[in-house]
Amino acid sequence: MPAEAKTTTCPLDCPDACALDVEITDGRVTRVGPDAGSDYTAGFICGKVAGFPRRLYHPERIRHPLRRVGPRGEGGFERISWQEAIDTVAGNLRAIAQRWGGEAILPFHYGGSNGLLTDEFLDHLFFSRLGASRLAKTICALPATEVALGMYGKMPGVAFSDYPHARAIVVWGANPRGSNIHLVPYLKEARRRGAWVALVDPRRTLGEGEIDLHLPVLPGQDLPLALALIHRWREAGQLDREFVAGHADGLDPLLERAAEWPLERAAGTTGVGVEAIAELADRLAESDPALVRCGWGPERNRNGAQAIAAVLSIPSLLGKFGVRGGGYTLSNNGAVKFDRDAIIGRLDWRTRNLNMSQLGRLLCGDLDPPIKALFVYNANPAASVPDQRAVLRGLARDDLFTVVHDQVMTDTARWADIVLPAVTFLEGHDLRAGYGNYMLGGVVPVVRPEGEAISNMQLFSRLGRALGFDDEAFLLSDPELLRRAAAAVSLPGVEVDLELIAAGGQQGYDFDGAPPVQLATSHPLTPDGKIHLTPPVLGAEPYRWLPPDDDWPLALVSPASQRLTYSTFGECSLERLTITLHPDEAAARGLAAGDFVRVLNQRGEVHCRLATSAAMRPGVAAMPKGAWSRSSLNGETSTALCPDDGQVVGGAACFNDARVEVEAL
């Protein structure tokens, strides 16, 4: 039978939301590639998605409902029917809610899907009807999101296609090669046109020919670096006070803290040389247009929210808005408006809100009521939540009823009482709004589901009906939910093409016929329309820098990987975990690349191989985030070393506050 080609959209956690062309032969996916008709996807996709058939047909794919047999955590399961599974899950949730109250049930979910239908949709309707505890999604993006909302509202940012218009670009705490690979060609084109490009990151993640300056900031020190830039601009009279007076407020608290950070002090704290800080400051001040690509790396420590705010203040302080290629890019998903209530109704869900980054504390502590049921989907907390040892102790509780809905047998699924098979995005329906590119895409099945796998929508519909919930949304098919969701979306400048989306196509949108220009065709969406340089969300001491608590010699970062999307693909990627040091740090410890080492602190230790790279700065160690237990020699990964402390904004995770030592094993 000749191969058949179908189109769909990638919904994985990445800014790009690529348009895909999928080749099917004899009912099986044989190739996943870029849709040739997409200007943005531009003829290439990441290796993770190109290799997706490995996940689709992996031996550890969950194809049928399973019930645990034997001790928790050992991975012993027996096959059961879907009816048994639904009856067991619904019965246990009902009994727990009746005895302990609905708040004894905790849904745990995150970015395993970035679709509008497969997360915070029918699942939220279901758990709100149960009266379950709510989940504060603090693992990633919360500080940056809250700060950006407080400063600018959900103002759309500079489109990647407009980067070649800039004369100076700083990529701050973002790793386009690990995720967001479609930004890389635009950065290259900008340099070909004469733009000056800087990278602020503990690691050199872009090559010699891709950037002009690397500022290897120590983890947690982005705030002093940004404040030092502001101090220099103030001293040099380069602040655009006319722009600030006309469009912004909250300048004084920012300048007061910046006055504490002359370049010499900042250099000593951040590990970045005075000359490099001065060059970055001068290039940004003198170049027009200039822009900041702010990533989520700077938020992953106790100073994260303040650091993001200081970085996002740069285009306001220098008056870089109002021209194509000037301003900032963070997340562009605010351009899409989705009226979820039009489909599922307004939810009156006011139960306690529990911090996902402290799952170990929640499961092992003395909550009232205690967590008696944990329902995991779109997530793998055993691999991704700080204080891994506490998380695993909680999952080992005999009195905890755990359900996992996933595609493959993850580290978390091995601890579950009931494991339910989930479809992949190549087997199900969803709606994807890019948070980098300005694109809305339909996600549609290109092959039949493996085994008895079902979507999140089907699962929560079945459970809702089993518990007697009579909401209309629980009666709708997935194709109908996709159509209704697409009809409930508002896009700038265009009407949603329902037929195109329902067929798995992508639709672009724009502002006055072109990508948005901040403060020209897109404006602050704060309640008063002004920019708030010191948003209230920063608390009583905005822009105050806090030094790290731990005195271990190496700062640990757990960055994005070219092989994993958080913990997704761990079943078929990253077979061997490594810790990466600068060669000088390895030599100082008598170590060499390839050695077996232990990475340790007061919370845990990880046994793995050592890698060395001159792209790392001294004083920093890097271990990929999302690695599965099988990849290390002792079953622990980077989260075993990370504190579960929360920062001032929303109690968000502080992964990069981990400090460690590396020794020979």
Residue pairs with C-beta under 8 A, 6 or more apart in sequence:
1 25
1 26
2 25
3 23
3 24
3 25
3 30
4 23
4 24
4 25
5 21
5 22
5 23
5 24
6 21
6 22
6 24
6 444
6 446
6 504
7 19
7 20
7 21
7 22
7 35
7 503
7 504
7 505
8 20
8 22
8 425
8 426
8 441
8 442
8 443
8 444
8 446
8 504
9 17
9 18
9 19
9 20
9 430
9 432
9 441
9 442
9 443
9 504
9 506
10 16
10 17
10 18
10 20
10 45
10 49
10 425
10 432
10 441
11 17
11 113
11 114
11 115
11 118
11 425
11 430
11 432
11 441
11 443
12 48
12 49
12 113
12 114
12 425
12 565
12 568
13 111
13 112
13 114
13 179
13 565
13 566
13 568
14 46
14 114
14 179
14 180
14 436
14 565
15 179
15 180
15 183
15 331
15 332
15 434
15 435
15 436
15 437
16 40
16 41
16 180
16 181
16 182
16 434
16 436
16 437
17 432
17 433
17 434
17 435
17 436
17 437
17 439
17 441
17 506
18 34
18 35
18 38
18 40
18 41
18 45
18 46
18 49
18 182
19 34
19 35
19 37
19 38
19 40
19 41
19 439
19 441
19 505
19 506
20 32
20 33
20 34
20 35
20 41
20 45
20 49
21 32
21 33
21 34
21 35
21 36
22 29
22 31
22 32
22 33
22 426
22 446
23 29
23 30
23 31
23 32
23 33
24 30
24 446
24 447
27 447
27 448
28 53
28 57
28 447
29 52
29 53
29 56
29 426
29 446
29 447
30 53
31 53
32 45
32 49
32 50
32 51
32 52
32 53
32 426
33 45
33 50
34 41
34 42
34 43
34 44
34 45
35 41
35 506
36 43
38 506
40 161
40 182
40 437
40 439
40 508
41 182
42 182
42 185
44 181
46 179
46 181
46 562
47 562
47 563
48 562
48 563
48 564
48 565
48 568
48 569
48 573
51 569
51 572
52 424
52 426
54 572
55 61
55 407
55 408
55 424
55 569
55 571
55 572
56 424
56 426
56 427
56 447
56 450
57 450
58 408
58 571
58 572
60 408
60 409
60 571
61 407
61 408
61 421
61 450
61 451
62 406
62 407
62 408
62 409
62 413
62 419
62 420
62 421
62 422
62 451
62 453
63 421
63 450
63 451
63 452
63 453
64 79
64 80
64 421
64 451
64 452
65 79
65 80
65 81
65 82
65 84
65 85
65 418
65 419
65 420
65 421
65 452
66 77
66 78
66 79
66 80
66 418
66 419
66 420
67 77
67 78
67 80
67 84
67 85
67 88
67 417
67 418
68 76
68 77
68 416
68 417
68 418
68 419
69 76
69 77
69 78
70 76
72 395
72 396
72 398
72 415
73 392
73 395
73 396
73 414
73 415
74 414
75 409
75 414
77 419
80 88
82 452
82 454
82 462
85 418
85 420
86 462
86 463
86 466
87 466
88 418
89 403
89 418
89 420
89 463
90 463
90 466
90 467
92 373
92 401
93 105
93 130
93 373
93 375
93 401
93 463
93 467
94 467
96 104
96 105
96 372
96 373
96 401
97 104
97 105
97 130
97 131
100 369
100 370
100 372
101 131
101 369
102 130
102 131
102 132
102 133
102 351
103 131
103 132
103 133
103 351
103 352
103 369
104 133
104 369
104 370
104 371
104 372
104 373
105 127
105 130
105 132
105 133
105 371
105 372
105 373
105 375
106 132
106 133
106 135
106 354
106 362
106 371
106 373
106 374
106 375
107 123
107 127
107 132
107 133
107 135
107 375
107 377
108 135
108 356
108 359
108 374
108 375
108 376
108 377
108 379
108 381
109 119
109 123
109 135
109 376
109 377
109 378
109 379
110 137
110 139
110 140
110 356
110 378
110 379
110 384
110 566
111 119
111 139
111 140
111 378
111 379
111 566
112 119
112 377
112 378
112 379
112 380
112 406
112 566
112 568
113 119
113 378
113 425
113 430
113 456
114 432
114 435
115 425
115 430
115 431
115 432
115 443
116 338
116 340
116 430
116 431
116 432
116 433
116 485
116 489
117 429
117 430
117 431
117 456
117 457
117 478
117 481
117 482
117 485
118 378
118 428
118 430
118 455
118 456
118 457
119 378
119 456
120 340
121 340
121 343
121 344
121 456
121 457
121 481
121 485
122 344
122 456
122 457
122 460
122 461
122 464
122 473
122 474
122 481
123 377
123 456
123 460
124 344
124 347
124 349
125 344
125 345
125 347
125 460
125 464
125 471
125 473
125 474
126 460
126 463
126 464
126 469
126 474
127 134
127 349
127 375
128 347
128 348
128 349
129 464
129 467
129 469
129 471
130 467
131 351
132 351
133 351
133 352
133 353
133 354
133 371
134 349
134 351
134 352
134 353
134 354
135 353
135 354
135 356
136 142
136 353
136 354
136 355
136 356
136 650
136 651
137 356
138 355
138 356
138 357
138 646
138 650
138 651
138 652
138 653
139 356
139 357
139 384
139 385
139 653
140 296
140 299
140 300
140 653
141 296
141 299
141 331
142 299
142 649
142 650
142 652
143 299
143 304
143 305
143 308
143 647
143 649
143 650
143 652
144 294
144 296
144 299
144 304
144 305
144 308
144 330
144 331
145 331
146 305
146 537
146 649
146 650
147 305
147 308
147 309
147 312
147 535
147 537
147 538
147 649
148 154
148 308
148 312
148 330
148 331
149 526
149 535
149 537
150 309
150 526
150 532
150 535
150 536
150 537
150 538
151 309
151 312
151 313
151 526
151 531
151 532
151 533
151 535
152 312
152 524
152 525
152 526
152 531
153 334
153 524
153 525
153 526
153 527
154 333
154 334
154 335
154 525
155 334
155 518
155 522
155 523
155 524
155 525
156 332
156 334
156 335
156 438
156 492
156 511
156 516
156 518
156 522
157 327
157 328
157 329
157 330
157 331
157 332
157 516
157 518
158 166
158 291
158 325
158 326
158 327
158 328
158 329
158 515
158 516
158 518
159 329
159 332
159 437
159 438
159 515
159 516
160 182
160 183
160 186
160 329
160 436
160 437
161 186
161 515
162 324
162 325
162 515
162 517
163 169
163 183
163 186
163 187
163 189
163 190
163 195
163 291
163 293
163 325
164 186
164 189
164 190
164 192
164 193
164 195
164 325
165 190
165 289
165 323
165 324
165 325
166 190
166 195
166 287
166 289
166 290
166 291
166 325
166 326
167 194
167 195
167 196
167 287
167 288
167 289
167 290
167 325
168 195
168 196
168 197
168 198
168 283
168 284
168 286
168 287
168 290
168 291
169 187
169 190
169 195
169 196
169 197
169 198
169 290
169 291
169 292
169 293
170 197
170 198
170 199
170 200
170 280
170 284
170 291
170 292
170 293
171 187
171 197
171 198
171 199
171 200
171 201
171 206
171 211
171 293
171 295
172 200
172 201
172 222
172 292
172 293
172 294
172 295
172 297
172 298
172 311
173 200
173 201
173 222
173 294
173 295
173 296
173 297
173 298
173 299
173 311
174 180
174 201
174 293
174 294
174 295
174 296
174 297
175 201
175 203
175 205
175 295
175 297
175 559
175 560
176 183
176 184
176 187
176 205
176 206
177 184
177 205
177 206
177 562
178 205
178 559
178 560
178 561
178 562
179 560
179 565
180 436
182 436
182 437
183 293
183 436
184 206
184 210
187 197
187 206
187 210
188 210
190 197
191 197
191 210
191 212
196 212
196 213
196 283
196 287
197 206
197 210
197 211
197 212
197 213
198 211
198 212
198 213
198 214
198 215
198 280
198 283
199 205
199 206
199 211
199 213
199 214
199 215
200 215
200 217
200 222
200 225
200 280
201 214
201 215
201 216
201 217
201 297
202 216
202 217
202 218
202 219
202 555
202 557
202 616
202 617
202 620
202 622
203 216
203 557
203 559
203 613
203 615
203 616
203 617
203 620
203 622
204 214
204 216
204 615
205 559
205 615
213 276
213 279
213 280
213 283
215 225
215 272
215 276
215 277
215 280
216 271
216 272
216 617
217 225
217 270
217 271
217 272
218 269
218 270
218 271
218 555
218 617
218 619
218 620
219 300
219 301
219 555
219 556
219 557
219 620
219 656
219 657
220 301
220 302
220 303
220 548
220 555
220 656
220 657
221 269
221 270
221 271
222 270
222 297
222 298
222 303
222 307
222 310
222 311
223 298
223 303
223 306
223 307
223 310
223 543
223 545
224 261
224 265
224 266
224 269
224 270
224 545
225 266
225 270
225 272
225 277
226 307
226 310
226 311
226 313
226 314
227 257
227 258
227 260
227 261
227 266
227 310
227 543
227 545
228 258
228 261
228 262
228 263
228 265
228 266
228 267
228 270
228 277
228 281
229 277
229 280
229 281
229 284
229 314
230 254
230 255
230 258
230 310
230 313
230 314
230 317
231 258
231 259
231 261
231 262
231 263
231 266
232 238
232 263
232 277
232 278
232 281
233 239
233 281
233 285
233 317
233 318
234 255
234 258
234 259
236 285
238 285
238 318
239 317
239 318
240 317
240 318
240 319
242 319
243 316
243 319
243 321
244 251
244 316
244 317
244 319
244 533
247 316
247 321
247 519
247 524
247 530
247 531
248 316
248 530
248 531
248 532
248 533
249 530
249 531
249 532
249 533
249 534
250 532
250 533
250 534
250 535
251 533
251 534
252 534
253 533
253 534
253 542
253 543
254 310
254 313
254 533
254 534
254 542
254 543
256 543
257 542
257 543
257 544
257 545
258 543
263 274
263 277
263 278
264 274
266 272
266 277
267 273
267 274
267 277
270 277
271 617
271 619
283 290
284 290
284 314
284 318
284 320
285 318
288 320
288 323
288 326
289 320
289 323
289 324
289 325
289 326
289 327
290 315
290 318
290 320
290 326
291 315
291 320
291 325
291 326
291 327
291 328
291 329
292 311
292 312
292 314
292 315
292 327
292 328
292 329
293 328
293 329
294 308
294 311
294 312
294 328
294 329
294 330
297 557
297 559
297 656
298 304
298 307
298 308
298 311
299 305
299 307
299 308
299 652
300 557
300 653
300 654
300 655
300 656
301 307
301 548
301 647
301 654
301 655
301 656
301 657
302 546
302 548
302 645
302 647
302 648
302 654
302 657
303 545
303 546
303 647
304 647
304 649
304 652
304 654
305 537
305 538
305 647
305 648
305 649
305 652
306 538
306 542
306 543
306 544
306 545
306 648
309 533
309 534
309 535
309 538
309 542
309 543
310 543
312 328
312 330
313 533
314 320
314 328
315 321
315 326
315 327
315 328
315 518
316 531
316 533
317 533
320 326
320 327
321 327
321 518
321 519
321 520
322 517
322 518
322 519
322 520
323 517
323 520
324 514
324 515
324 517
326 517
326 518
327 517
327 518
327 519
328 518
329 436
331 435
331 436
332 434
332 435
332 436
332 437
332 438
333 433
333 434
333 435
334 525
335 438
335 491
335 492
335 509
335 516
336 433
336 440
336 489
336 490
336 491
337 489
337 490
338 433
338 485
338 488
338 489
338 490
339 488
339 489
339 490
340 488
341 347
342 484
342 488
343 473
343 481
343 484
343 485
343 488
344 471
344 473
345 471
345 473
354 362
355 362
355 646
355 651
356 381
356 385
357 385
357 386
357 644
357 646
357 651
357 652
357 653
358 386
358 387
358 644
358 646
358 651
359 381
359 385
359 390
359 391
359 394
360 385
360 386
360 387
360 388
360 389
360 390
360 391
360 393
360 394
360 644
361 387
361 390
361 644
362 371
362 394
363 371
363 374
363 390
363 391
363 393
363 394
363 395
363 397
363 400
364 390
364 393
364 394
364 397
371 394
371 400
372 399
372 400
372 401
373 400
373 401
373 402
373 403
374 395
374 400
374 401
374 402
374 403
375 402
375 403
375 405
376 402
376 403
376 404
376 405
376 406
376 412
376 413
376 416
377 404
377 405
377 406
377 422
377 456
377 459
378 456
379 412
380 406
380 410
380 411
380 412
380 566
380 567
380 568
380 570
380 626
380 628
381 391
381 412
382 388
382 391
382 392
382 395
382 410
382 411
382 412
382 414
382 415
382 629
383 410
383 411
383 412
383 567
383 570
383 626
383 627
383 628
383 629
383 637
383 639
384 566
384 567
384 625
384 626
384 639
385 391
385 639
385 644
386 639
386 642
386 643
386 644
386 653
386 654
386 655
387 603
387 639
387 640
387 642
387 643
387 644
388 604
388 636
388 637
388 639
388 640
388 642
389 603
389 604
389 636
389 640
390 644
391 639
392 415
394 400
395 402
395 412
395 415
396 415
401 417
402 415
402 416
402 417
402 418
403 416
403 417
403 418
403 419
403 420
404 410
404 412
404 413
404 416
404 418
404 419
404 420
405 419
405 420
405 421
405 422
405 456
405 459
406 412
406 413
406 419
406 420
406 422
407 421
407 422
407 423
407 424
407 453
408 571
409 419
409 571
410 567
410 570
410 571
410 628
411 567
411 570
411 628
411 629
413 419
420 454
420 459
421 449
421 450
421 451
421 452
421 453
421 454
422 453
422 454
422 455
422 456
422 459
423 445
423 449
423 453
423 454
423 455
424 453
425 443
426 445
426 446
426 447
427 445
427 446
427 447
427 448
427 449
427 450
427 453
428 443
428 445
428 449
428 455
428 478
429 443
429 444
429 445
429 455
429 457
429 478
429 479
429 481
429 482
430 442
430 443
430 482
431 440
431 441
431 442
431 443
431 482
431 485
431 486
431 489
431 501
432 440
432 441
432 442
432 443
433 439
433 440
433 441
433 489
434 440
434 441
438 508
438 509
438 510
438 515
438 516
439 506
439 507
439 508
439 509
440 486
440 489
440 491
440 496
440 501
440 506
440 507
440 509
441 501
441 504
441 505
441 506
441 507
442 482
442 486
442 500
442 501
442 502
442 503
442 504
442 505
442 506
443 482
443 504
444 482
444 502
444 503
444 504
446 504
454 462
455 478
457 478
457 481
458 478
460 474
461 473
461 474
461 475
461 476
464 471
464 474
465 474
465 475
473 481
476 484
479 502
482 501
482 502
483 498
483 502
486 496
486 498
486 501
486 502
487 496
487 498
489 496
490 496
491 507
491 509
492 509
492 510
492 511
492 516
493 509
493 510
493 511
493 512
493 513
494 507
494 508
494 509
494 510
496 507
497 505
497 507
500 506
500 507
501 507
510 516
511 517
511 521
511 522
512 521
514 521
516 522
523 529
524 530
524 531
526 532
534 542
534 543
535 542
537 649
538 648
538 649
539 648
539 649
548 555
548 657
548 659
549 657
550 601
550 602
550 657
550 658
550 659
551 659
552 601
552 659
552 660
552 661
553 619
553 659
553 661
554 581
554 585
554 619
554 620
554 621
554 659
554 660
554 661
554 662
555 619
555 620
555 621
555 656
555 658
555 659
556 599
556 620
556 621
556 622
556 623
556 638
556 641
556 642
556 656
556 658
556 659
556 660
557 620
557 621
557 622
557 623
557 655
557 656
558 622
558 623
558 624
558 625
558 638
558 639
558 642
558 655
558 656
558 658
559 622
559 624
559 625
560 624
560 625
561 574
561 624
561 625
561 626
563 569
563 573
563 574
563 624
564 570
564 573
564 574
564 624
564 625
564 626
564 627
565 626
566 625
566 626
567 625
567 626
567 627
567 628
568 626
570 626
570 627
570 628
570 630
570 631
571 628
574 624
574 627
574 628
574 631
575 630
575 631
576 608
576 609
576 631
577 606
577 608
577 609
577 623
577 624
577 627
577 631
577 632
577 633
577 637
578 608
578 609
578 610
578 611
578 623
579 597
579 599
579 606
579 608
579 609
579 610
579 611
579 621
579 622
579 623
579 662
580 610
580 611
580 612
580 613
580 616
580 621
580 622
580 623
581 591
581 610
581 611
581 612
581 613
581 616
581 620
581 621
581 662
582 612
582 613
582 614
582 616
582 617
582 618
582 619
582 620
583 612
583 613
583 614
584 618
585 616
585 618
585 619
585 621
585 662
586 592
586 593
586 610
586 612
589 662
589 663
589 664
590 664
591 597
591 610
591 662
591 664
592 610
592 612
593 610
593 611
593 612
594 609
594 610
595 609
595 610
595 664
595 665
596 607
596 608
596 609
596 610
596 633
596 664
596 665
597 607
597 608
597 609
597 610
597 662
597 663
597 664
597 665
598 605
598 606
598 607
598 662
598 663
598 664
598 665
599 605
599 606
599 607
599 608
599 621
599 623
599 641
599 660
599 661
599 662
600 606
600 641
600 660
600 661
600 662
600 663
601 641
601 658
601 659
601 660
601 661
603 640
603 641
603 642
603 643
603 658
604 636
604 640
604 641
605 634
605 636
605 640
605 641
606 623
606 632
606 634
606 636
606 637
606 638
606 640
606 641
607 632
607 633
607 634
607 636
607 665
608 623
608 631
608 632
608 633
610 662
616 622
621 660
621 662
623 637
623 638
624 638
625 638
625 639
625 655
627 637
627 638
628 637
629 635
629 636
629 637
631 637
633 665
638 655
638 658
639 655
641 658
641 660
642 653
642 654
642 655
642 657
642 658
643 654
643 657
643 658
644 653
645 654
645 657
646 652
646 653
646 654
647 653
647 654
